């Protein structure tokens, strides 16, 4: 019985709301992701900041249509690493009232519990490598800017828990909304 429950949980899909960086920062992040993926045999993915996620329902799908249209500007706090697969190496950002408002709007429109967005970040690597290697990478990468503008939101269907390259390859963008600058 436990095996069947695990299989169902593993294959459960959700809809995630991503905040996507504007160019030229998006291009730099994508190139860093590409280089790290090649060097460490890790998956490639689109640079994004996950705002929230919820069940694949019509309410969640429709939430994108109801939210604000303004781009969000976030200050870079630095690079960091963790033992989590989806946060192997990531760029940390300082939350702002605009990001908090967007999070609240999306959660309310999708009928999800309203909770604060903790540790806003854009991952650069999804991998199972030693934490010491991840921390060394975080120390060696220096970004040429201190702020990033995020100018679009995407709704992405994905597994409820991303643990493998196959999970990353299974992501599907369902909708995109451009934000005004």
C-alpha positions as MATLAB code, in Angstrom:
seq = 'XXXXXXXXXXXXXXXXXXXXXXXXXXXXXXXXXXXXXXXXXXXXXXXXXXXXXXXXXXXXXXXXXXXXXXXXXXXXXXXXXXXXXXXXXXXXXXXXXXXXXXXXXXXXXXXXXXXXXXXXXXXXXXXXXXXXXXXXXXXXXXXXXXXXXXXXXXXXXXXXXXXXXXXXXXXXXXXXXXXXX';
ca = [
       0.000    0.000    0.000;
       2.809    2.450    0.845;
       4.439    1.918   -2.567;
       1.205    2.805   -4.388;
       0.830    5.997   -2.315;
       4.424    7.013   -3.081;
       3.871    6.441   -6.799;
       0.752    8.601   -6.747;
       2.546   11.390   -4.875;
       5.539   11.238   -7.216;
       3.356   11.639  -10.302;
       1.073   14.331   -8.850;
       1.182   17.462  -10.969;
       0.743   21.051   -9.891;
       0.652   24.403  -11.617;
       3.521   26.679  -10.625;
       3.629   30.436  -11.151;
       7.068   31.598  -12.282;
       8.364   35.144  -12.362;
      10.802   35.308  -15.299;
      13.724   37.765  -15.498;
      13.946   40.296  -18.319;
      16.823   40.470  -20.774;
      19.813   40.828  -20.523;
      19.843   39.181  -17.062;
      17.692   36.283  -18.303;
      20.254   35.568  -21.037;
      23.133   35.591  -18.546;
      21.265   33.261  -16.165;
      20.397   30.915  -19.053;
      24.050   30.803  -20.120;
      25.204   30.057  -16.566;
      22.595   27.275  -16.347;
      23.790   25.883  -19.700;
      27.472   25.894  -18.699;
      26.787   24.297  -15.311;
      24.504   21.699  -16.904;
      27.202   20.679  -19.384;
      29.984   20.603  -16.794;
      27.999   18.749  -14.135;
      25.723   16.666  -16.384;
      22.679   18.404  -14.936;
      19.396   19.394  -16.617;
      18.913   22.710  -18.387;
      15.900   24.821  -17.483;
      14.537   28.311  -17.922;
      15.658   30.806  -15.259;
      12.724   31.613  -13.003;
      11.614   32.580   -9.515;
       8.777   30.351   -8.304;
       6.119   32.441   -6.600;
       3.672   29.704   -5.619;
       2.040   26.518   -6.846;
      -1.299   24.817   -6.515;
      -3.405   21.973   -7.841;
      -4.069   21.774  -11.587;
      -7.565   23.275  -11.500;
      -9.498   25.797  -13.577;
      -9.295   28.311  -10.718;
      -5.505   28.133  -10.595;
      -5.270   28.311  -14.397;
      -7.477   31.423  -14.484;
      -5.518   33.236  -11.761;
      -2.964   34.644  -14.209;
      -5.635   36.729  -15.941;
      -6.542   38.624  -12.771;
      -3.183   39.828  -11.490;
      -1.311   43.117  -11.833;
       0.576   43.986  -15.003;
       3.675   45.699  -13.574;
       7.187   44.298  -13.776;
       8.929   43.533  -10.478;
      12.432   44.791   -9.622;
      14.407   42.782   -7.045;
      17.768   43.417   -5.422;
      20.356   40.623   -5.544;
      21.445   39.466   -2.069;
      24.098   37.073   -3.353;
      24.699   33.516   -4.467;
      24.184   30.568   -2.200;
      24.057   26.764   -2.199;
      22.143   24.079   -0.364;
      21.829   20.323   -0.311;
      18.396   20.531   -1.979;
      18.243   19.292   -5.571;
      16.339   22.358   -6.789;
      18.518   24.779   -4.822;
      21.953   23.363   -5.537;
      23.190   26.808   -6.571;
      20.948   29.856   -6.576;
      20.750   33.647   -6.602;
      19.042   35.071   -3.519;
      16.872   38.184   -3.762;
      15.471   40.638   -1.253;
      11.679   40.517   -1.126;
       9.848   43.748   -1.902;
       6.319   44.996   -1.376;
       5.694   44.539   -5.137;
       6.719   40.865   -4.924;
       4.633   40.393   -1.769;
       1.630   41.992   -3.504;
       2.033   39.757   -6.556;
       2.299   36.651   -4.364;
      -0.855   37.675   -2.465;
      -2.769   38.442   -5.692;
      -1.871   35.121   -7.293;
      -2.685   33.105   -4.192;
      -6.047   34.812   -3.710;
      -6.992   34.486   -7.383;
      -6.002   30.799   -7.369;
      -7.833   30.265   -4.057;
      -4.613   29.115   -2.380;
      -3.747   29.848    1.255;
      -2.130   33.273    1.490;
       1.354   32.945    2.954;
       4.510   34.967    2.550;
       7.056   34.092   -0.107;
      10.133   32.867    1.726;
      13.648   33.034    0.317;
      12.945   34.372   -3.200;
      15.598   32.950   -5.526;
      16.504   31.950   -9.065;
      18.237   28.580   -9.263;
      21.226   28.126  -11.557;
      21.772   24.406  -10.972;
      19.673   21.352  -10.174;
      22.074   18.564   -9.272;
      23.168   16.048   -6.698;
      26.761   17.156   -6.146;
      28.682   17.619   -2.892;
      27.596   20.697   -0.977;
      31.245   21.782   -0.727;
      31.393   21.947   -4.556;
      28.160   23.936   -4.679;
      29.469   26.404   -2.093;
      32.714   26.810   -4.051;
      30.700   27.632   -7.184;
      28.687   30.204   -5.217;
      31.939   31.883   -4.113;
      33.393   32.017   -7.640;
      30.436   33.436   -9.605;
      30.150   37.228   -9.528;
      27.147   38.912  -11.131;
      27.737   42.203  -13.005;
      24.532   43.799  -11.623;
      22.765   44.300   -8.278;
      19.142   44.368   -9.431;
      17.035   42.267  -11.762;
      13.773   43.199  -13.437;
      11.243   40.387  -13.850;
       8.943   41.166  -16.777;
       6.763   38.094  -17.284;
       4.891   35.406  -15.414;
       4.482   31.843  -16.631;
       2.142   29.100  -15.517;
       3.988   25.789  -15.658;
       2.690   22.259  -15.161;
       5.225   20.227  -13.203;
       5.527   17.425  -10.673;
       4.710   18.461   -7.140;
       8.294   17.625   -6.202;
      11.216   18.002   -8.615;
      13.908   15.466   -7.747;
      15.392   14.293  -11.071;
      16.398   15.540  -14.527;
      13.368   13.667  -15.918;
      11.096   15.775  -13.682;
      12.682   18.945  -15.115;
      12.265   17.721  -18.698;
       8.570   17.115  -17.945;
       7.803   20.770  -17.211;
       5.280   22.347  -19.611;
       4.570   26.062  -19.943;
       0.790   26.534  -20.243;
       0.500   30.328  -20.279;
       2.616   33.477  -20.237;
       1.719   37.012  -19.217;
       3.992   39.928  -20.096;
       4.359   42.588  -17.421;
       4.798   46.277  -18.243;
       8.022   48.043  -17.363;
];
